[in-house]
Amino acid sequence: MFRMTTLTLLVGSSTLAWAQDDALKLPAVNISAVAAESKEATALSLDKTIDSGSRLNLSARENPASVSVAGRQTMERIGARNFQDAANALPGENASAPPGWGGYVAYRGFNGGQIGQLFNGINLQSGGAVRPVGAWIYDRVELLGGPSSFLNGSGAVGGSLNFITRLASRDKDSVEGRMSYSRYDTWETAIGVNQALNQGDGPRHYARLDYSRTHTNGYIDRQENGAGNLAFSLLSDVNDQLSHTLAIEYLEEQEDSPYWGAPVLQPLTGKLHIDKHNRFNNYNVDDGRYEQRTRWLRSITNYRLDDATQLRNTYYHYDGQRDYRNLEAYRYNSDNTAVSRSGAYRQRHDQEVNGNRLELTHTGELFGQASDWAFGLEYSRNKQFIYPLSINSQFGAAVDPNGFDPGNFLDIPGMDTPRTKSRSTWTDTSSKFVENRTRLTDRLALVTALRYDHIDFEVIDHTARNTLNRRWDAFTGRAGLVYDVSDTASVYTQYSTSAEPPGGTLTSASIGQVGNFDLSTGRQVEVGSKLDFLEGRGSATAAAYRIVRKNISVPSSTLQNTTEQAGQQTSTGIELAASFKVTPQLLAAGNFAWVRAEYDEFNETVGGVVHSRKGKNPVNIPDRVANFWLTYDLTPAWQVGADARYVSSVYANTANTMWVPSYTVYGLSIKHDLDAHTELSARLRNLTDETYARFIHQTNTQYYLGEPRSLEVAVQWRY
C-alpha cells in the first residue's frame, strides 16, 4: 500500500526543504495552529500573513485583493467537520459534495474547474481528487478572490481555495484529541501529537502526527461512509541557515451505496419539488460503491543566504486511486408514480502528480524605496488513466418509490464486462514567475506579478485508437495598488488575469474537448477596503469586482454537432465581511456576497436545435450567500452560540426555466470548559429541519438534499 510512497520518499528526501522559524528569520509558512491563531476565532485577522494571496508573505491588509482565511480555531468554533464546511464560512463560497463531483465549489459566478482548489499550494487539476473528508489534519483554508493564475498556474478564473495541512511546530510540545457523536451514527475519533525529538546543540528535530477516523450511516437510506486520515511531518533545523520539513499524508475512504440525489417531481418546469415523504430514498443499487486511496509526499527546504535573501525548494508527489460502481440517474414518470433508473457507471481513475517548485525571495530597495521580490521556477507532470464502463439505458422496470428492491450492480446487463483503459492523459507544465511589492510612498504600495506557463498535453483515446498532442503558452499577471488611509484602514484596486485550457480540467479532457482550441481567458477589475475600528474591537472588509471570461467552448451557432470557441461570461459582484466585539462577552461576525453572473455569448443544443443563452445565468450559481455567527461567554467556562447560513435560489438549467428555492439553515451550540485542558460541546445543526437542495444534478432531474436536523456532542482535550 505504501510502496509507491516509500520509493518516492527515498528520492524526495534527498531534496532540500524548508520550514518557518522566526528565530532564524526564515519566510513565514504558518505551520503552527494554536499559537498563531488570534484569541477570537472569528476575527478577520487583517495583519496575519496569508500564503494563498502572494509569495511575498503579505498580510490581508497588504494584499490588493480579497483574501480571507478560516483558521483552526475558526473551524472548531463553527463546527466544521470537513474542509468544505470551512470553505462555506468564507465570503461568497458555496461548496457541496456530490459523490462524483467531490470538489464542486461555486464562487464569484463560476464553478467546477473555474475555481482553483489547492492542497498546500499544489493544484491537482481534478475535481474528483477534492473529496471533503475529515478536517482534523488541516490547519486552515485560505481563499483568494478572482483570477489567480499568476500565483498557481492555469485555471482559477473565479478564485482559489487552498487547504493547508498542519505541520510540525517549534512552538511547544502538545497532545490533543477529539471524540464526537451525532445523529445517523456519525462519529469521529482524532488525535494529534507535536513533539520536540531532541534538545541541545546541533541539529534539532520536531515531529507531528495527526490521525482521524470518521464514520456515518448517513441521512439517506443504506448510505454509509467511513474514512481514515493520517498525516506525519518531521521538521529538522540543520543549522542556523538550513531547515527541512518532510510531510507524508495518507487517506482512505469508502462509501457504500452513495447518494446521487432525490428525483424531482414532474413537470420539470418552474420551481422544482421533491416528494418529501420519500426524500431519504436511495435509488442506487444495493452494492453501489465509491472508494479512494491517496498518498502525499512533500519535501520542503528553506535556505537563508542572508537576512534579506532566502531560497526555498518544494518537491511534491501525489498518488491517488478512485473507484466508482453506481447507478446514478433517476427520473419520475409523467404521473409521479414510479422512478426510472439509468446511468450505470463503473470507473477507475489512477492519477499521479510529481513536481518541484524553486523560489527565491529578497527584501531590498528600489529607487530608495522598500521593495520585496519573489522569483520562481516550477515543473510538474500530472498523469491520469481512466478505466470507464458506462451504460446509459434504463435499468429494469421503473420502481415504486414507496417500496422497491434496489438490485445489485451485476444485475445491470453488461456490467460484468471486463474493464479496459479508455483514456490516458499527460499534462506537463513548466512555469516561471516573478512578484514584486514596492513602496511608492510611505502610504502607497504597488504590487505586481507575472507568470509564464508552458503546457504540454497529450491524450490517448484507447477506444478510438486516436492520439492528440497540444501545447499552450500562457502569460498571466496582476497589478494592484494599496493605499494606507491610516494605520488601521486601507483601500486598494487591482487588475488580474487568468488562462484556462479548453475543456476546463485537462485530466478529464477528451480529444473532442481539446481539439484545436486555444486557452480561455479571464480578466478582473477589483476595488476594496480593509479596516479595523473602535480600537480593534471590530474589523471589516469590502470588495467590488467585475470578471469577464472569454473563449468558452460552446456548440456552434451555425453547424450542428460541432463546437466553437465563442462563449463569454461576465460576473459582477460585491463581498462584505465583518467581525465585532459588541461587548467583552458578545462576539458577532458575518459575511455577505452578491453576484450577477450571466452569459454574454453562449449556445446550447436541445433536440438538435441550437439555442442562444445570452443573458441567462449559469447553473448552480446562487446570486446571494450570507453567514452570521454570534457567540456569548456566559462565564469564563461556559459559552453559547448561534449561527445562520442563507443561500439564494439557483437555476437548474441554462435556459433558466427551472430552479430550486433559496434556503436558510440555523444552528445552536454550547461549550463548557471542564478544566484548562478539556472541553465539552454540543451543537444542533439545521434547527428548523429545513428541506433544501445543496446541488442540482447534471441531469436536471434530481437534486442533493442538505442534512436534516441533527445533534452532535463532543469532547476535546489539549495538553
RACORKA-V414176 format. One record per residue. N is the residue number from 1. SS is DSSP state (@ for helix, = for strand, . for the rest). PSI is psi in whole degrees, -180 to 180 (* if undefined). Layout:
N,SS,PSI + N,SS,PSI
This chain:
1,.,-38 + 2,.,13 + 3,@,-49 + 4,@,-43 + 5,@,-42 + 6,@,-44 + 7,@,-47 + 8,@,-37 + 9,@,-43 + 10,@,-37 + 11,@,-47 + 12,@,-26 + 13,.,-21 + 14,.,-13 + 15,.,140 + 16,.,153 + 17,=,175 + 18,.,164 + 19,.,164 + 20,.,141 + 21,.,107 + 22,.,-38 + 23,.,-34 + 24,.,-4 + 25,.,43 + 26,.,160 + 27,.,144 + 28,.,133 + 29,.,-7 + 30,.,55 + 31,.,-5 + 32,.,138 + 33,.,-61 + 34,.,-48 + 35,.,-29 + 36,.,-20 + 37,.,146 + 38,.,160 + 39,.,-41 + 40,.,117 + 41,.,-27 + 42,.,5 + 43,.,152 + 44,.,-22 + 45,.,60 + 46,.,-21 + 47,.,10 + 48,.,138 + 49,=,134 + 50,.,112 + 51,@,-35 + 52,@,-8 + 53,@,-17 + 54,.,163 + 55,.,11 + 56,.,13 + 57,.,44 + 58,.,146 + 59,=,171 + 60,.,-38 + 61,.,-33 + 62,.,-13 + 63,.,129 + 64,.,56 + 65,.,164 + 66,.,110 + 67,=,139 + 68,=,163 + 69,=,141 + 70,=,103 + 71,=,-177 + 72,@,-48 + 73,@,-34 + 74,@,-45 + 75,@,-40 + 76,@,-40 + 77,@,-40 + 78,@,-3 + 79,.,35 + 80,.,119 + 81,.,-23 + 82,=,173 + 83,@,-18 + 84,@,-35 + 85,@,-42 + 86,@,-42 + 87,@,-38 + 88,.,-12 + 89,.,-11 + 90,.,153 + 91,.,125 + 92,.,-5 + 93,.,139 + 94,=,96 + 95,=,136 + 96,.,172 + 97,.,66 + 98,=,147 + 99,.,-46 + 100,.,0 + 101,=,58 + 102,.,-25 + 103,.,24 + 104,.,127 + 105,=,135 + 106,=,130 + 107,=,133 + 108,.,35 + 109,.,4 + 110,=,166 + 111,=,179 + 112,@,-129 + 113,@,-10 + 114,@,-3 + 115,=,118 + 116,=,130 + 117,=,117 + 118,=,149 + 119,=,109 + 120,.,41 + 121,.,8 + 122,=,128 + 123,=,117 + 124,.,-10 + 125,.,38 + 126,.,118 + 127,@,-32 + 128,@,-20 + 129,@,-9 + 130,.,67 + 131,.,131 + 132,.,75 + 133,.,-174 + 134,=,143 + 135,.,-1 + 136,.,-41 + 137,.,-4 + 138,=,138 + 139,=,-39 + 140,=,165 + 141,=,126 + 142,=,146 + 143,=,130 + 144,=,123 + 145,=,141 + 146,.,180 + 147,.,126 + 148,.,29 + 149,@,-26 + 150,@,-20 + 151,@,-44 + 152,@,12 + 153,.,-168 + 154,.,151 + 155,.,-162 + 156,.,47 + 157,.,-33 + 158,.,-25 + 159,=,-179 + 160,=,134 + 161,=,135 + 162,=,118 + 163,=,118 + 164,=,126 + 165,=,148 + 166,.,138 + 167,.,166 + 168,.,141 + 169,.,148 + 170,.,-9 + 171,.,-56 + 172,.,159 + 173,.,141 + 174,=,153 + 175,=,128 + 176,=,156 + 177,=,169 + 178,=,140 + 179,=,134 + 180,=,156 + 181,=,139 + 182,=,-179 + 183,.,156 + 184,.,33 + 185,.,46 + 186,=,123 + 187,=,159 + 188,=,138 + 189,=,126 + 190,=,150 + 191,=,146 + 192,=,136 + 193,=,129 + 194,=,128 + 195,=,132 + 196,=,130 + 197,.,-19 + 198,.,170 + 199,.,173 + 200,.,-168 + 201,.,166 + 202,.,-172 + 203,.,139 + 204,=,143 + 205,=,140 + 206,=,139 + 207,=,149 + 208,=,138 + 209,=,126 + 210,=,136 + 211,=,138 + 212,=,148 + 213,=,128 + 214,=,153 + 215,=,143 + 216,=,142 + 217,.,-12 + 218,.,156 + 219,.,-1 + 220,.,140 + 221,.,136 + 222,.,-7 + 223,.,134 + 224,=,135 + 225,=,137 + 226,=,140 + 227,=,147 + 228,=,136 + 229,=,127 + 230,=,130 + 231,=,132 + 232,=,137 + 233,=,146 + 234,=,119 + 235,=,126 + 236,=,120 + 237,=,100 + 238,.,-46 + 239,.,-167 + 240,.,-15 + 241,.,-26 + 242,=,130 + 243,=,146 + 244,=,135 + 245,=,129 + 246,=,124 + 247,=,132 + 248,=,136 + 249,=,144 + 250,=,135 + 251,=,137 + 252,=,140 + 253,=,142 + 254,=,130 + 255,=,121 + 256,=,137 + 257,.,60 + 258,.,147 + 259,.,124 + 260,.,15 + 261,.,160 + 262,=,130 + 263,=,145 + 264,.,137 + 265,.,146 + 266,.,150 + 267,.,150 + 268,.,76 + 269,.,154 + 270,=,-147 + 271,=,126 + 272,.,142 + 273,.,156 + 274,.,166 + 275,.,102 + 276,@,-25 + 277,@,-35 + 278,@,27 + 279,.,-19 + 280,.,8 + 281,.,143 + 282,.,111 + 283,.,3 + 284,.,160 + 285,.,159 + 286,.,-32 + 287,.,29 + 288,.,153 + 289,=,142 + 290,=,133 + 291,=,147 + 292,=,149 + 293,=,125 + 294,=,147 + 295,=,134 + 296,=,142 + 297,=,132 + 298,=,136 + 299,=,115 + 300,=,130 + 301,=,141 + 302,=,125 + 303,=,122 + 304,=,109 + 305,.,-43 + 306,.,-173 + 307,.,-21 + 308,.,-15 + 309,=,128 + 310,=,148 + 311,=,133 + 312,=,145 + 313,=,134 + 314,=,116 + 315,=,137 + 316,=,149 + 317,=,133 + 318,=,136 + 319,=,120 + 320,=,145 + 321,=,134 + 322,=,129 + 323,=,134 + 324,=,142 + 325,=,93 + 326,=,162 + 327,=,112 + 328,=,-12 + 329,=,131 + 330,=,143 + 331,=,131 + 332,=,150 + 333,.,180 + 334,.,-32 + 335,.,14 + 336,.,35 + 337,.,-14 + 338,.,157 + 339,=,121 + 340,=,145 + 341,=,135 + 342,=,-170 + 343,=,60 + 344,=,125 + 345,=,134 + 346,=,109 + 347,=,155 + 348,=,134 + 349,=,121 + 350,=,119 + 351,=,140 + 352,=,134 + 353,=,130 + 354,=,137 + 355,=,169 + 356,=,135 + 357,=,127 + 358,=,128 + 359,=,141 + 360,=,126 + 361,=,144 + 362,=,134 + 363,=,122 + 364,=,-145 + 365,=,151 + 366,=,118 + 367,.,40 + 368,.,3 + 369,=,149 + 370,=,134 + 371,=,125 + 372,=,140 + 373,=,150 + 374,=,127 + 375,=,148 + 376,=,157 + 377,=,142 + 378,=,141 + 379,=,137 + 380,=,150 + 381,=,123 + 382,=,114 + 383,=,143 + 384,=,138 + 385,=,131 + 386,=,130 + 387,=,88 + 388,=,151 + 389,=,113 + 390,=,143 + 391,=,116 + 392,.,-8 + 393,.,161 + 394,.,140 + 395,.,109 + 396,.,-164 + 397,.,156 + 398,.,146 + 399,=,153 + 400,.,118 + 401,.,-18 + 402,.,-7 + 403,.,118 + 404,.,158 + 405,.,117 + 406,.,-21 + 407,.,177 + 408,.,159 + 409,@,-43 + 410,@,-6 + 411,@,-18 + 412,.,120 + 413,.,130 + 414,.,-10 + 415,.,-4 + 416,.,6 + 417,.,138 + 418,.,137 + 419,.,134 + 420,.,159 + 421,.,126 + 422,.,-42 + 423,=,138 + 424,=,135 + 425,=,144 + 426,=,125 + 427,=,111 + 428,=,125 + 429,=,124 + 430,=,130 + 431,=,148 + 432,=,138 + 433,=,155 + 434,=,141 + 435,=,153 + 436,=,143 + 437,=,118 + 438,=,132 + 439,=,116 + 440,.,-37 + 441,.,-176 + 442,.,-25 + 443,.,-13 + 444,=,128 + 445,=,142 + 446,=,127 + 447,=,123 + 448,=,158 + 449,=,147 + 450,=,136 + 451,=,141 + 452,=,127 + 453,=,128 + 454,=,118 + 455,=,122 + 456,=,114 + 457,=,134 + 458,=,133 + 459,=,136 + 460,=,122 + 461,=,101 + 462,.,-27 + 463,.,-48 + 464,.,-6 + 465,.,52 + 466,=,147 + 467,=,142 + 468,=,134 + 469,=,129 + 470,=,151 + 471,=,141 + 472,=,148 + 473,=,127 + 474,=,130 + 475,=,124 + 476,=,160 + 477,=,-174 + 478,=,158 + 479,=,127 + 480,=,154 + 481,=,137 + 482,=,124 + 483,=,122 + 484,=,101 + 485,.,-38 + 486,.,-173 + 487,.,-18 + 488,.,3 + 489,=,141 + 490,=,156 + 491,=,156 + 492,=,162 + 493,=,151 + 494,=,145 + 495,=,127 + 496,=,158 + 497,=,164 + 498,=,162 + 499,=,138 + 500,=,131 + 501,.,153 + 502,.,148 + 503,.,-4 + 504,.,-80 + 505,.,114 + 506,@,-29 + 507,@,-24 + 508,@,8 + 509,.,146 + 510,.,170 + 511,@,-40 + 512,@,-35 + 513,@,-33 + 514,@,-54 + 515,.,-134 + 516,.,21 + 517,.,149 + 518,.,180 + 519,.,142 + 520,=,149 + 521,=,156 + 522,=,149 + 523,=,147 + 524,=,140 + 525,=,128 + 526,=,140 + 527,=,152 + 528,=,-179 + 529,=,150 + 530,=,133 + 531,=,152 + 532,=,150 + 533,=,166 + 534,.,52 + 535,.,40 + 536,.,-2 + 537,.,-23 + 538,=,158 + 539,=,152 + 540,=,154 + 541,=,152 + 542,=,140 + 543,=,142 + 544,=,140 + 545,=,162 + 546,=,124 + 547,=,134 + 548,=,122 + 549,=,127 + 550,=,166 + 551,=,44 + 552,=,138 + 553,=,123 + 554,=,159 + 555,=,143 + 556,.,142 + 557,.,-9 + 558,.,-30 + 559,.,125 + 560,.,149 + 561,.,25 + 562,.,159 + 563,=,144 + 564,=,159 + 565,=,84 + 566,=,1 + 567,=,155 + 568,=,140 + 569,=,142 + 570,=,137 + 571,=,127 + 572,=,131 + 573,=,176 + 574,=,152 + 575,=,133 + 576,=,142 + 577,=,146 + 578,=,152 + 579,=,133 + 580,=,125 + 581,=,92 + 582,.,-47 + 583,.,172 + 584,.,-21 + 585,.,-23 + 586,=,123 + 587,=,129 + 588,=,136 + 589,=,152 + 590,=,173 + 591,=,159 + 592,=,140 + 593,=,139 + 594,=,137 + 595,=,141 + 596,=,102 + 597,=,128 + 598,=,153 + 599,=,128 + 600,=,-38 + 601,=,118 + 602,.,131 + 603,=,151 + 604,=,135 + 605,=,122 + 606,=,118 + 607,.,34 + 608,.,2 + 609,=,134 + 610,=,127 + 611,=,138 + 612,=,136 + 613,.,27 + 614,.,131 + 615,.,-5 + 616,.,162 + 617,.,145 + 618,.,160 + 619,.,146 + 620,.,28 + 621,.,106 + 622,.,143 + 623,.,-13 + 624,=,135 + 625,=,134 + 626,=,146 + 627,=,148 + 628,=,135 + 629,=,141 + 630,=,133 + 631,=,137 + 632,=,126 + 633,=,103 + 634,=,-45 + 635,=,173 + 636,.,-22 + 637,.,-10 + 638,=,135 + 639,=,138 + 640,=,157 + 641,=,159 + 642,=,149 + 643,=,160 + 644,=,145 + 645,=,129 + 646,=,133 + 647,=,126 + 648,.,172 + 649,.,153 + 650,=,150 + 651,=,146 + 652,.,-9 + 653,.,158 + 654,.,-17 + 655,.,-11 + 656,.,33 + 657,.,-6 + 658,=,142 + 659,=,163 + 660,=,148 + 661,.,165 + 662,.,167 + 663,=,156 + 664,=,128 + 665,=,141 + 666,=,155 + 667,=,157 + 668,=,151 + 669,=,157 + 670,=,141 + 671,=,140 + 672,=,127 + 673,=,109 + 674,.,-41 + 675,.,-165 + 676,.,-14 + 677,.,-21 + 678,=,136 + 679,=,132 + 680,=,143 + 681,=,156 + 682,=,140 + 683,=,127 + 684,=,118 + 685,=,148 + 686,.,64 + 687,.,-41 + 688,.,6 + 689,.,46 + 690,.,135 + 691,.,118 + 692,.,160 + 693,=,124 + 694,=,-25 + 695,=,136 + 696,=,123 + 697,.,149 + 698,.,-15 + 699,.,-15 + 700,.,5 + 701,.,4 + 702,=,155 + 703,=,160 + 704,=,127 + 705,=,145 + 706,.,169 + 707,.,134 + 708,.,-178 + 709,.,137 + 710,=,152 + 711,=,129 + 712,=,133 + 713,=,145 + 714,=,155 + 715,=,136 + 716,=,143 + 717,=,153 + 718,=,134 + 719,.,*
